[in-house]
Amino acid sequence: MKNDTQSFDPVGPAGPPPPAGPPPRALLDDVWPWLALLGVLAIAALLVWLFVFRHHRHSHQTVPSVVGLQQGIAIKRLTNAGYSVKAIVGPAKRPRGTVASQIPGGGSQLPHGATVTLHVSNGQAVTVPTTTTTTTATTTTRATTTAAAPAAAVPAVTGQDMASGAGQVEAAGFIAETDPVQGGGTPGTIVQESPAAGTQAKAGDTVTLGVAAPANPPSVQVPDVTGQTAAQARSTLLKTKLTVRTTYAQGKAGVVLRESPTGSAPAYTQVTISVGK
């Protein structure tokens, strides 16, 4: 009998898979735009970070400490550092014309061009009235003593810019009144002062400063200073190239109640402010 036979190939262990071929072209075409976009975004983020960091670093700087310095020296130091300065004169435990405090304090970080406020002593110490009380069975008597206003020499400010000269007058403890004067002198500079420089006057007295004004000055907008303190209002108006006269009326003490004129006016026009007393 004939046997049917079949032959089989031997089966061995499976070998490693064949290496993968290159990715399909369509897949590469889809990935490259996203990779390019991510690269652009990363570069943009880096540029923004550098700009913000550099801007922050250069726009902020350390405020110099000027407490204890004379007003003129303190203002010069701050303006040289790139700051605007507002000086407020009042009682303090410092010699007259000396910076008693500053806001913000020395060492603070403040943007270039920001304002530093100085509190300048007028030579009058901050005092609490002394009260003597005598008590009997039926009556109580209270007596209060008040120190007289000290005298000081009127500073020499002729030839200076009206805002700077008026600031020195007020730092000495006086009230600066500025009057426009026609007939010579650089516009905006002080050409007269009364009482004369060196004259002894009481703290709180008015010193009148004549300011050179041109024949045909341009118009300026009169700022609204109502609600400000008298010293702040005078400083604001002088910086706007307007002269100032101060009067008094019943109202909140030391605060500007009204002003005249308002709106627009020729530069160096005298603005009258009415201050509460």
KOLKESE-13261 format. One record per atom (N, C-alpha, C, CB): z, x, y; residue in one letter. Coordinates in steps of 0.1 Angstrom, whole numbers, plus 5000, padded with zeros to 4 digits. Glycine has a CB too. Example, Ala and Ser with C-alpha at 12.3 -4.5 7.8 and 13.67 -1.06 7.14 Angstrom:
// residues 2
507851324943a;507851234955a;507851324967a;509051134955a;507151284978s;507151374989s;507951295000s;505751414994s;
//
This chain:
// residues 277
500050094988m;500050005000m;500050095012m;501249905000m;499250055021k;499150135033k;500150105043k;497650115040k;500950205048n;501950185058n;501350195072n;503150285056n;501750095080d;501350105094d;502350185101d;501249955100d;501950275108t;502850365116t;502450365131t;502950515110t;503450375139q;503250385154q;503950505159q;503750255162q;503350575169s;503950695175s;504550655188s;502950815176s;505650715191f;506350695204f;506650835211f;507750615203f;506450835224d;506750955232d;508250965233d;506050955246d;508751085232p;510251105233p;510751065247p;510651245229p;511851005247v;512450965260v;513551065264v;513050815260v;513351135275g;514351225280g;515151175292g;513651355284g;516051255297p;516851205309p;515951195321p;517951305312p;516351095330a;515551065342a;515651175352a;516050935348a;514551215357g;514551325368g;514851275382g;513251395367g;514951365392p;515251315406p;514151235411p;515551435415p;514451145420p;513351065426p;512451145434p;513950945434p;511251105436p;510351185444p;510851185459p;508951125443p;510551285466p;511051295480p;510351185488p;510651425487p;511251125498a;510751015507a;509651075516a;511850955515a;508750995518g;507651025527g;508051005542g;506450945524g;507351045551p;507651035565p;507850885569p;506551105574p;508750855579p;508850715583p;507650655588p;509950705593p;507550525586p;506250465590p;506050485605p;506350305587p;504850495609r;504550515624r;505050405632r;503050525625r;505050285627a;505550165635a;507050175639a;505250035628a;507850235629l;509250245632l;509450355643l;509950295619l;508750465642l;508950565653l;508550505667l;508050685650l;507450425666d;507050365679d;508050275685d;505750285677d;508950215676d;509950125681d;511150195686d;510450025670d;511550315680v;512750385684v;512550465696v;513150475672v;511450535699w;511350625710w;511550565723w;509950685710w;511050435726p;511350375739p;512850365742p;510750245741p;513650325731w;515050305733w;515750445735w;515650245720w;515350545728l;515950675730l;515650725745l;515350775720l;514450705750a;514150735763a;514950665773a;512650715766a;515150535771l;515950455780l;517450505780l;515950305776l;517950535768l;519350585768l;519450715775l;519750605753l;518450805774g;518450925782g;518450905797g;517351015778g;517650815801v;517550775816v;518950725820v;516450675819v;519550635813l;520850575816l;521850685817l;521250465807l;521850775808a;522850885808a;522750965820a;522750965795a;521551005824i;521251085836i;521751005848i;519751125837i;521350875849a;521750795861a;523250785862a;521150655860a;523950765851a;525450755851a;526050895856a;526050725837a;525451005852l;525951135856l;525751155871l;525251245848l;524551115876l;524351125890l;525251035899l;522851085893l;525450915894v;526450825901v;527750885902v;526450685895v;528250935890w;529650995889w;529751105899w;529951035875w;528751195899l;528751315908l;528751265923l;527551405905l;527951165926f;527951125940f;529251065944f;526851015942f;529850975936v;531150915939v;532251015940v;531450805929v;532251105931f;533251215930f;533151305943f;533151295918f;531951345946r;531751435957r;532051355970r;530351485958r;531651225971h;531851155983h;533351135985h;531151015983h;534051095974h;535551075975h;536251205979h;536051025962h;535751315974r;536451445976r;536251485991r;535951545967r;535051455996h;534751506010h;535151406020h;533251536011h;535351276017s;535651176027s;537151166029s;535051046024s;537951216020h;539451216021h;539951356023h;540051146009h;540951366031q;541551496034q;543051476037q;540851576045q;543751586038t;545151576040t;545451566055t;545851706034t;546351476058v;546751456072v;547751566076v;547351306074v;547451636087p;548451736092p;549751666096p;547851816103p;550851736094s;552151696099s;552351746114s;553251746090s;552551646123v;552651676137v;553951636143v;551551616145v;554851586135v;556151546140v;556951666145v;557051476128v;557451646157g;558251756164g;557351826174g;558751846154g;556051806174l;555151876183l;555051796196l;553751896177l;554651866207q;554351796219q;553051706217q;554051896231q;553051596225q;551951496222q;550551566223q;552051386232q;550351646234g;548951696236g;548551786224g;548951776248g;549551876219i;549251956208i;549051876196i;550452056206i;549851776193a;549651696181a;548351626181a;550751586181a;547951566193i;546651496193i;545451596191i;546451426207i;545551716197k;544451816195k;544351856180k;544751936203k;545551876173r;545551916159r;544851806151r;546951946154r;545251676153l;544651566145l;543151546148l;545451436148l;542751556161t;541351536164t;540551646158t;541151526179t;541051766158n;540351886152n;540151866137n;541052016155n;541151786131a;541051756117a;540151636114a;542451726111a;539551576124g;538551466122g;539151326123g;537951486110g;540351316128y;540951176129y;540951126143y;542451186124y;541050996145s;541350926157s;542850916159s;540650786158s;543250916171v;544750916173v;545150796183v;545251046179v;546150726179k;546750626188k;548150666191k;546650476182k;548550676203a;549950716207a;550650606213a;549850836217a;551850576208i;552750466213i;554050536218i;553050366201i;554350516231v;555450576237v;556650486237v;555150616252v;557850536233g;559050456233g;560250536231g;558950346222g;561450476231p;562650546229p;562750616215p;563850456230p;563250736214a;563450806202a;564450916204a;562050856196a;564950966193k;565951076193k;565151206193k;566851076181k;564251226203r;563451346205r;563351376220r;562051336198r;563051496224p;562851526238p;561551446242p;562651676240p;561551426255r;560351346261r;559051416258r;560551336276r;558051336254g;556751386251g;556551446237g;556351486261g;557651436229t;557551496215t;557251386205t;558951566212t;556451416195v;556151316185v;557451296176v;554951366176v;557851176176a;559051136168a;558651096153a;559851026174a;557551036152s;557050996138s;555550976138s;557850866133s;554950966127q;553550946125q;553250856113q;552751076124q;552250776115i;551750686104i;550250706102i;552150536107i;549850746090p;550650786078p;551250926080p;549750786065p;552150956072g;552951086073g;552051206070g;554151086065g;552551326074g;551851446070g;551751466055g;552551566077g;550651516051g;550451536036g;549751416030g;551651556030g;549551306037s;548951186031s;547451216030s;549151056039s;546751136021q;545251146020q;544651036028q;544851136006q;543751066038l;543250966047l;541750996049l;543950956060l;540850896049p;539450916051p;539150986065p;538650796050p;538151066065h;537751126078h;537351016088h;536451226075h;537851036100g;537550936111g;538550826112g;536250876109g;539550816102a;540550706103a;541550736114a;541250696090a;542350636117t;543350646128t;544750686124t;543350516136t;545350786130v;546750826128v;547550776140v;546850976126v;548550696138t;549450646149t;550650736151t;549850506146t;550850776164l;551950866167l;552950786176l;551450986175l;554150796172h;555250746180h;555850856189h;556350666171h;555650846202v;556050956211v;557250916219v;554850996220v;558251016220s;559450986227s;559250976242s;560551086223s;559850886249n;559850876263n;561150936269n;559650736268n;561851006261g;563051076266g;564350986266g;562851116280g;564150866262q;565350776261q;565750766247q;565050636268q;567050796244a;567450786231a;567650646226a;568850856229a;567450616213v;567650486208v;569150466207v;566950466194v;569650376215t;571150356216t;571450206213t;571650386230t;572650196207v;573250056205v;574250036216v;573850046191v;574049926224p;575049906235p;576449916230p;574749766241p;577249986238t;578749996235t;579449876240t;579250126242t;580149806231t;580849686234t;582349706233t;580349566225t;583149676243t;584549676243t;585149536243t;585149756255t;585949506233t;586449376231t;587949376234t;586149316218t;588449286243t;589849276245t;590249136241t;590249306260t;591149116233t;591548986227t;592948956232t;591448986212t;593148836237t;594448776240t;594648646232t;594648746256t;595648576235a;595948456227a;594848356230a;597248396231a;594248356242t;593348246245t;591948296250t;593948166256t;591748416254t;590448466259t;589948586252t;590548486274t;588648606252t;587948726247t;586948776257t;587248696233t;587148906261t;586248966271t;585349076264t;587049016283t;584049066267r;583149166262r;582449236273r;582149106252r;582549366274a;581849446284a;580849536278a;582849526293a;579549536283t;578449616278t;578049716288t;577349526273t;577949846284t;577449946293t;576049986289t;578350076292t;575250006299t;573750036298t;573450166305t;572849926302t;572850266299a;572450386305a;571350366315a;572050496295a;571450436326a;570450436337a;569150506332a;570850496350a;567950456336a;566750516332a;566650666338a;565550436337a;566350756330p;566250896334p;565050926343p;566250996322p;565151026351a;564051066360a;563251176353a;564451116374a;561951186356a;561051286350a;559951326360a;560451236337a;559351436358a;558251486367a;556951416363a;558151636367a;556251376373v;554851316370v;553951426365v;554351246383v;553351416354p;552451526349p;551151536357p;552051496334p;550651656357a;549351686365a;548151656356a;549251836369a;547451546359v;546351506351v;544951496358v;546651366344v;544951536371t;543751526379t;542651616372t;543951576393t;541451566371g;540351636365g;540151606350g;540551786366g;541151536344q;541051506330q;540351366328q;542451496323q;539851346315d;539351216311d;540451116313d;538851226297d;540050996318m;541050896321m;541850856309m;540350766327m;541350846297a;542150806286a;543150906282a;541250776274a;542751036283s;543651146280s;544751156290s;542851276278s;544351156303g;545351166314g;546351056314g;544551176327g;545850936312a;546750816311a;547650826300a;545950686311a;547150876288g;548050896277g;549150996280g;547250946265g;548951106287q;549951196291q;550951136300q;549351326297q;550451056310v;551350986319v;552350896311v;550550906329v;551850826302e;552650726294e;553550806285e;551750626287e;553150916280a;553950996271a;555151056279a;553251116265a;555051076292a;556151116300a;557051006304a;555551176313a;556750886299g;557650766302g;557250676313g;559050826305g;556050696318f;555650606329f;554550506325f;555050696341f;554150416334i;553150326331i;551950366339i;553550176334i;550750386332a;549550436339a;548750316344a;548750526330a;548450316357e;547550216363e;546350296367e;548150136375e;545150256363t;543850316366t;543050236376t;543050356353t;542650296387d;541750226397d;540450296398d;542550226410d;539350216398p;538050276400p;537850326414p;536850176396p;537250446416v;537050516429v;535650556430v;538050636431v;534950506441q;533550546444q;533550666452q;532850426450q;532450746450g;532250866460g;532550996454g;533150846471g;532051036442g;532151166438g;532951186425g;532651256448g;532751296418g;533451316406g;532751276394g;534851246407g;532951336383t;532351296370t;532851166366t;532551406359t;531951066363p;532450936360p;533450936348p;531250846356p;534550866350g;535550866339g;536650966340g;534850876326g;536551056350t;537551156352t;538551116363t;536951296355t;539751166362i;540751126372i;540551216384i;542251146366i;540451156396v;540251236408v;541451216418v;539051186415v;542351126415q;543551106423q;544751066414q;543351006434q;545951096419e;547151046412e;548251026422e;547551136400e;548950916421s;550050886430s;551150816422s;549550796441s;552450866423p;552950986431p;552251116426p;554450996429p;552251216434a;551651346431a;552251406419a;551651436444a;551451496413a;552051576402a;553251646405a;550951666396a;554251646397g;555451716399g;556551636406g;555251836408g;556151516411t;557151426418t;558151376407t;556451316425t;559351366411q;560351306402q;560351156403q;561851366405q;560151086392a;560150936392a;560950886380a;558650886392a;561350766381k;562150706370k;561250656358k;562950576375k;561750676346a;561050626335a;560750476336a;561850646322a;559450436334g;559050296335g;558350276348g;560250206334g;558450366358d;557650356370d;556150356368d;558150456381d;555450306377t;553950306376t;553350426383t;553350176382t;552450496377v;551750616383v;550250566384v;551850746374v;549750566396t;548350516398t;547450636397t;548250446412t;546350616389l;545350726387l;544050666392l;545250766372l;543450746402g;542050706406g;541050766397g;541850756421g;540150686392v;539050726383v;537750716389v;539150636370v;536950826388a;535650826394a;534750726387a;535050976393a;534050646395a;533150546389a;531750566395a;533650406391a;530650556387p;529250566393p;528950446401p;528250586382p;527850456409a;527450346418a;526950226410a;526350396428a;526150256400n;525550146392n;525850166377n;523950146394n;527150136373p;527550156359p;526850046350p;529050146358p;526650086337p;526149986328p;527249886324p;525650056315p;526749776318s;527749666314s;528349706301s;527049536313s;529549666299v;530249686286v;530949556283v;531349806287v;531249536270q;531949426265q;533449446267q;531649386250q;534149356273v;535649366275v;536249326262v;536149276287v;537049416256p;537649376243p;538849286245p;538149506236p;539049196235d;540149106235d;541449176231d;539948986226d;542349196241v;543649276238v;544849186238v;543749386248v;544649056239t;545748966239t;546448976225t;545348816242t;547848976226g;548648996214g;548949136211g;547848936202g;548249236217q;548649376215q;549849406224q;547449466218q;550449526221t;551449576230t;550749626243t;552349686224t;551549636254a;550949676266a;550249816265a;551949676278a;550949916259a;550450046257a;549150046249a;551450136251a;549149966238q;547949956229q;546749906237q;548249876217q;547049796245a;546049726253a;545449826263a;546549606260a;546249896270r;545749996280r;544850106273r;546850056288r;545350156262s;544550256255s;543250196250s;545350306243s;543150076245t;541950016240t;540949996252t;542249876234t;541449946263l;540549926275l;539950056280l;541249846285l;540850156281l;540450286287l;539350346278l;541550386288l;539450336265k;538450386256k;537150316257k;538950386241k;537150196262t;535950116264t;535350136277t;536249966262t;535850236285k;535450276298k;535750156308k;533950306298k;536950106307l;537450006317l;538750056322l;537549866310l;538950026335t;540250066341t;541249946339t;540150106356t;542549976341v;543549876338v;544649866349v;544149906324v;545049736351r;546149706360r;547149616352r;545749646373r;548449646352t;549349566344t;550249486353t;550249666336t;550349356350t;551249266357t;552149206346t;550449156365t;553149126351y;554149076342y;554348926344y;555449146343y;554648856333a;554948706334a;555948676323a;553648626332a;556448556324q;557448506313q;556648496300q;558148376318q;557248546290g;556648536276g;557248636267g;555148556277g;556648656256k;557148756246k;557048896252k;556248746233k;558248956252a;558349086259a;557449196253a;559849126258a;556749266262g;555949376258g;554649346252g;556749456249g;554249216251v;552949176245v;552049116256v;553249066234v;550749146254v;549749096264v;549548946262v;548449176262v;549748876272l;549648726272l;548248686275l;550648656281l;547648746285r;546248716289r;545648836296r;546248586298r;544348826298e;543648936305e;542548876314e;543049036295e;542048946324s;541048906333s;540349026339s;541548806344s;538949036339p;538048936333p;537848956318p;536648956340p;537048856313t;536748866299t;535248866298t;537348746291t;534748876285g;533248876283g;532749016286g;532548776292g;531549026294s;531049156297s;531249186312s;529449156294s;531349316315a;531649356329a;531049496331a;533149346333a;530749536343p;530349676346p;531349776341p;529949696360p;530949886336a;531949986331a;532850026343a;531150116326a;534050066340y;535050106350y;535649986358y;534550206359y;535249866355t;535849746361t;537349746358t;535149616357t;538149706368q;539549706365q;539949576358q;540449726378q;540449576346v;540949466339v;542449446341v;540549476323v;542849326345t;544249296347t;544849236335t;544449206359t;545849296329i;546549236317i;547849186322i;546749346306i;548249066317s;549549006320s;550449026308s;549348856324s;551549096310v;552449126298v;553749056299v;552749286299v;554249006288g;555448926287g;556649016291g;555648866274g;557648946297k;558849016301k;560048936297k;558949046316k;
//
